[in-house]
């Protein structure tokens, strides 16, 4: 069954290449790569800057009117009583072999 795997690989490869070509034709432009490195210098001789104050929390919104509670479901009818099985006579003893 190796030929099935090879065939599916070919089909998927063609589909992927067709999708890439369609994207390029449609005007797809790849994202430019990020800069290789950003140099950050930290002066350890200076004390750390104070952290900014936390913003004040917004006042709570006024509560909207609560929807009315849902109507209770009607009670299900009581279950029917199980049928009574009549007493059966005792089973006959198995025949005794001679």
N, CA, C and O of each residue as an XYZ file, in Angstrom:
392
protein
N       0.823     -1.198      0.000
C       0.000      0.000      0.000
C       0.866      1.260      0.000
O       0.381      2.366      0.238
N       2.159      1.067     -0.273
C       3.028      2.230     -0.320
C       2.674      3.182     -1.450
O       2.897      4.389     -1.356
N       2.108      2.615     -2.540
C       1.774      3.482     -3.669
C       0.641      4.442     -3.294
O       0.557      5.541     -3.844
N      -0.238      4.033     -2.352
C      -1.331      4.917     -1.926
C      -0.762      6.121     -1.195
O      -1.186      7.254     -1.425
N       0.200      5.873     -0.312
C       0.817      6.985      0.424
C       1.543      7.934     -0.528
O       1.456      9.154     -0.392
N       2.260      7.357     -1.492
C       2.971      8.211     -2.448
C       1.994      9.034     -3.268
O       2.250     10.202     -3.562
N       0.871      8.424     -3.638
C      -0.123      9.133     -4.448
C      -0.726     10.284     -3.644
O      -0.880     11.388     -4.165
N      -1.072     10.029     -2.364
C      -1.631     11.089     -1.532
C      -0.603     12.199     -1.308
O      -0.964     13.375     -1.265
N       0.651     11.844     -1.167
C       1.693     12.860     -1.009
C       1.762     13.734     -2.258
O       1.928     14.949     -2.157
N       1.636     13.122     -3.431
C       1.647     13.905     -4.663
C       0.434     14.828     -4.738
O       0.550     15.999     -5.100
N      -0.736     14.280     -4.387
C      -1.963     15.078     -4.440
C      -1.866     16.269     -3.494
O      -2.197     17.392     -3.872
N      -1.409     16.026     -2.256
C      -1.294     17.115     -1.283
C      -0.248     18.135     -1.725
O      -0.435     19.337     -1.540
N       0.843     17.663     -2.304
C       1.880     18.580     -2.773
C       1.334     19.488     -3.860
O       1.585     20.693     -3.852
N       0.590     18.913     -4.794
C       0.001     19.726     -5.864
C      -0.983     20.733     -5.277
O      -1.019     21.887     -5.703
N      -1.778     20.303     -4.302
C      -2.764     21.207     -3.699
C      -2.075     22.357     -2.977
O      -2.501     23.506     -3.091
N      -1.015     22.056     -2.234
C      -0.301     23.109     -1.500
C       0.324     24.089     -2.483
O       0.224     25.302     -2.297
N       0.964     23.577     -3.523
C       1.581     24.472     -4.498
C       0.527     25.310     -5.218
O       0.750     26.488     -5.498
N      -0.616     24.705     -5.516
C      -1.680     25.468     -6.164
C      -2.178     26.572     -5.245
O      -2.459     27.681     -5.699
N      -2.289     26.273     -3.947
C      -2.727     27.302     -2.999
C      -1.727     28.438     -2.886
O      -2.112     29.605     -2.812
N      -0.433     28.099     -2.873
C       0.593     29.144     -2.807
C       0.575     30.012     -4.046
O       0.688     31.235     -3.958
N       0.434     29.387     -5.192
C       0.395     30.150     -6.447
C      -0.828     31.049     -6.467
O      -0.738     32.208     -6.873
N      -1.977     30.526     -6.029
C      -3.193     31.340     -5.994
C      -3.018     32.521     -5.046
O      -3.480     33.622     -5.346
N      -2.360     32.313     -3.910
C      -2.144     33.401     -2.954
C      -1.226     34.464     -3.548
O      -1.458     35.659     -3.363
N      -0.181     34.032     -4.263
C       0.721     34.996     -4.882
C       0.016     35.791     -5.971
O       0.230     36.997     -6.100
N      -0.816     35.125     -6.748
C      -1.548     35.813     -7.818
C      -2.529     36.810     -7.218
O      -2.765     37.874     -7.790
N      -3.102     36.469     -6.064
C      -4.091     37.344     -5.427
C      -3.439     38.541     -4.743
O      -4.145     39.421     -4.251
N      -2.119     38.595     -4.701
C      -1.458     39.754     -4.118
C      -0.939     39.515     -2.724
O      -0.713     40.467     -1.977
N      -0.747     38.284     -2.361
C      -0.211     37.963     -1.040
C       1.233     38.408     -0.959
O       2.031     38.132     -1.855
N       1.562     39.093      0.112
C       2.945     39.494      0.339
C       3.379     38.920      1.676
O       2.696     39.115      2.682
N       4.496     38.219      1.703
C       4.927     37.646      2.986
C       5.307     38.737      3.980
O       5.708     39.835      3.594
N       5.178     38.429      5.230
C       5.528     39.365      6.294
C       7.046     39.500      6.324
O       7.754     38.493      6.311
N       7.552     40.725      6.363
C       9.011     40.872      6.410
C       9.556     40.290      7.713
O       8.881     40.336      8.742
N      10.743     39.756      7.677
C      11.301     39.178      8.900
C      11.559     40.254      9.952
O      11.780     41.422      9.633
N      11.524     39.839     11.186
C      11.775     40.754     12.298
C      13.251     41.136     12.299
O      14.080     40.396     11.769
N      13.586     42.274     12.883
C      14.999     42.634     12.955
C      15.780     41.556     13.713
O      15.260     40.919     14.629
N      17.011     41.372     13.318
C      17.819     40.292     13.878
C      17.961     40.428     15.390
O      17.790     39.443     16.108
N      18.262     41.594     15.879
C      18.429     41.768     17.317
C      18.173     43.227     17.672
O      18.440     44.130     16.880
N      17.662     43.437     18.850
C      17.456     44.782     19.361
C      18.342     44.915     20.584
O      18.254     44.113     21.514
N      19.187     45.918     20.584
C      20.105     46.095     21.691
C      19.447     46.972     22.755
O      18.989     48.080     22.472
N      19.409     46.463     23.966
C      18.834     47.187     25.083
C      19.925     47.357     26.117
O      20.544     46.390     26.562
N      20.149     48.610     26.491
C      21.162     48.879     27.517
C      20.444     49.275     28.799
O      19.553     50.124     28.798
N      20.849     48.649     29.876
C      20.270     48.942     31.181
C      21.384     49.463     32.067
O      22.417     48.816     32.242
N      21.157     50.646     32.625
C      22.143     51.245     33.518
C      21.828     50.757     34.931
O      20.842     51.181     35.535
N      22.659     49.877     35.448
C      22.403     49.307     36.760
C      22.821     50.231     37.897
O      22.578     49.918     39.062
N      23.446     51.364     37.581
C      23.857     52.285     38.638
C      22.711     53.180     39.076
O      22.778     53.788     40.144
N      21.661     53.270     38.271
C      20.526     54.132     38.599
C      19.464     53.320     39.343
O      19.288     52.135     39.057
N      18.756     53.935     40.291
C      17.663     53.208     40.959
C      16.529     52.952     39.947
O      16.375     53.699     38.980
N      15.771     51.935     40.169
C      14.680     51.648     39.222
C      13.635     52.757     39.236
O      13.391     53.396     40.260
N      13.040     52.962     38.099
C      12.003     53.997     37.982
C      10.771     53.562     38.758
O      10.470     52.370     38.821
N      10.045     54.519     39.356
C       8.839     54.140     40.093
C       7.792     53.594     39.115
O       7.668     54.049     37.978
N       7.058     52.617     39.599
C       6.020     52.029     38.752
C       4.862     53.009     38.642
O       4.546     53.705     39.607
N       4.229     53.069     37.481
C       3.090     53.988     37.337
C       1.936     53.545     38.230
O       1.741     52.359     38.498
N       1.181     54.541     38.679
C       0.039     54.245     39.553
C      -1.026     53.495     38.765
O      -1.233     53.736     37.576
N      -1.678     52.601     39.444
C      -2.738     51.827     38.792
C      -3.927     52.744     38.525
O      -4.265     53.581     39.361
N      -4.561     52.591     37.369
C      -5.726     53.449     37.099
C      -6.874     53.089     38.037
O      -7.021     51.945     38.468
N      -7.682     54.105     38.338
C      -8.807     53.875     39.230
C      -9.842     53.004     38.527
O     -10.091     53.170     37.333
N     -10.437     52.086     39.261
C     -11.451     51.240     38.611
C     -12.673     52.067     38.226
O     -13.047     53.008     38.926
N     -13.275     51.709     37.127
C     -14.464     52.426     36.665
C     -15.617     52.125     37.612
O     -15.694     51.033     38.176
N     -16.509     53.087     37.785
C     -17.660     52.818     38.674
C     -18.513     51.700     38.062
O     -18.598     51.576     36.840
N     -19.135     50.898     38.913
C     -19.952     49.804     38.373
C     -21.146     50.345     37.597
O     -21.716     51.382     37.935
N     -21.500     49.623     36.565
C     -22.649     50.022     35.742
C     -23.926     49.770     36.534
O     -23.978     48.830     37.327
N     -24.955     50.588     36.337
C     -26.213     50.324     37.056
C     -26.778     48.979     36.593
O     -26.715     48.629     35.415
N     -27.323     48.251     37.542
C     -27.840     46.914     37.234
C     -29.078     47.037     36.355
O     -29.967     47.846     36.617
N     -29.118     46.234     35.327
C     -30.287     46.216     34.457
C     -31.400     45.437     35.148
O     -31.160     44.669     36.080
N     -32.613     45.652     34.670
C     -33.741     44.953     35.264
C     -33.592     43.465     35.013
O     -33.333     43.041     33.887
N     -33.752     42.685     36.047
C     -33.600     41.238     35.914
C     -34.801     40.672     35.155
O     -35.931     41.108     35.372
N     -34.564     39.712     34.275
C     -35.711     39.125     33.561
C     -36.567     38.320     34.541
O     -36.075     37.852     35.568
N     -37.835     38.167     34.218
C     -38.700     37.416     35.140
C     -38.235     35.960     35.206
O     -37.698     35.432     34.232
N     -38.441     35.321     36.347
C     -37.999     33.915     36.463
C     -38.796     33.043     35.497
O     -39.952     33.347     35.203
N     -38.200     31.978     35.006
C     -38.941     31.121     34.070
C     -40.100     30.424     34.763
O     -40.075     30.184     35.970
N     -41.111     30.107     33.972
C     -42.279     29.444     34.543
C     -41.890     28.031     34.947
O     -41.127     27.372     34.240
N     -42.406     27.558     36.078
C     -42.055     26.188     36.491
C     -42.649     25.176     35.510
O     -43.716     25.396     34.937
N     -41.943     24.074     35.332
C     -42.417     23.020     34.444
C     -43.576     22.288     35.101
O     -43.616     22.160     36.324
N     -44.535     21.799     34.283
C     -45.637     21.045     34.897
C     -45.099     19.732     35.458
O     -44.136     19.159     34.950
N     -45.752     19.280     36.516
C     -45.291     18.047     37.144
C     -45.627     16.867     36.244
O     -46.705     16.827     35.651
N     -44.717     15.908     36.136
C     -45.005     14.752     35.287
C     -46.078     13.879     35.923
O     -46.235     13.874     37.144
N     -46.817     13.138     35.094
C     -47.854     12.271     35.677
C     -47.198     11.177     36.506
O     -46.055     10.800     36.249
N     -47.916     10.667     37.497
C     -47.324      9.615     38.341
C     -47.046      8.368     37.490
O     -47.787      8.092     36.546
N     -46.002      7.622     37.811
C     -45.705      6.427     37.021
C     -46.779      5.367     37.214
O     -47.380      5.238     38.280
N     -46.995      4.616     36.145
C     -48.000      3.554     36.232
C     -47.430      2.432     37.098
O     -46.230      2.161     37.058
N     -48.289      1.781     37.880
C     -47.781      0.690     38.722
C     -47.304     -0.466     37.838
O     -47.864     -0.738     36.776
N     -46.271     -1.122     38.306
C     -45.723     -2.250     37.555
C     -46.722     -3.393     37.572
O     -47.407     -3.603     38.573
N     -46.815     -4.144     36.459
C     -47.766     -5.261     36.450
C     -47.345     -6.336     37.449
O     -46.158     -6.599     37.642
N     -48.314     -6.931     38.058
C     -48.055     -7.962     39.059
C     -47.910     -9.292     38.339
O     -48.765     -9.666     37.536
N     -46.848     -9.989     38.621
C     -46.640    -11.297     38.013
C     -47.288    -12.340     38.920
O     -47.029    -12.393     40.123
N     -48.133    -13.164     38.313
C     -48.831    -14.197     39.108
C     -47.818    -15.209     39.611
O     -46.784    -15.448     38.987
N     -48.138    -15.790     40.740
C     -47.237    -16.812     41.280
C     -47.204    -17.990     40.331
O     -48.252    -18.497     39.932
N     -46.047    -18.418     39.977
C     -45.890    -19.543     39.066
C     -45.745    -20.817     39.881
O     -45.204    -20.794     40.986
N     -46.234    -21.949     39.328
C     -46.037    -23.206     40.054
C     -44.552    -23.550     40.059
O     -43.809    -23.098     39.187
N     -44.117    -24.339     41.025
C     -42.691    -24.675     41.067
C     -42.312    -25.472     39.824
O     -43.136    -26.209     39.283
N     -41.094    -25.331     39.381
C     -40.706    -26.049     38.167
C     -40.670    -27.557     38.432
O     -40.427    -28.017     39.547
N     -40.922    -28.298     37.360
C     -40.898    -29.756     37.489
C     -39.454    -30.208     37.638
O     -38.550    -29.642     37.022
N     -39.239    -31.241     38.468
C     -37.865    -31.714     38.617
C     -37.399    -32.364     37.314
O     -38.213    -32.926     36.581
N     -36.112    -32.295     37.020
C     -35.637    -32.904     35.775
C     -35.800    -34.428     35.830
O     -35.740    -35.037     36.898
N     -36.005    -35.020     34.658
C     -36.175    -36.489     34.667
C     -34.888    -37.178     35.118
O     -33.781    -36.737     34.806
N     -35.069    -38.276     35.864
C     -33.920    -39.022     36.379
C     -33.524    -40.051     35.326
O     -34.369    -40.834     34.892
N     -32.253    -40.072     34.903
C     -31.871    -41.088     33.914
C     -31.897    -42.493     34.533
O     -31.617    -42.669     35.719
N     -32.224    -43.442     33.740
C     -32.296    -44.837     34.232
C     -30.936    -45.443     34.382
O     -30.817    -46.601     34.783
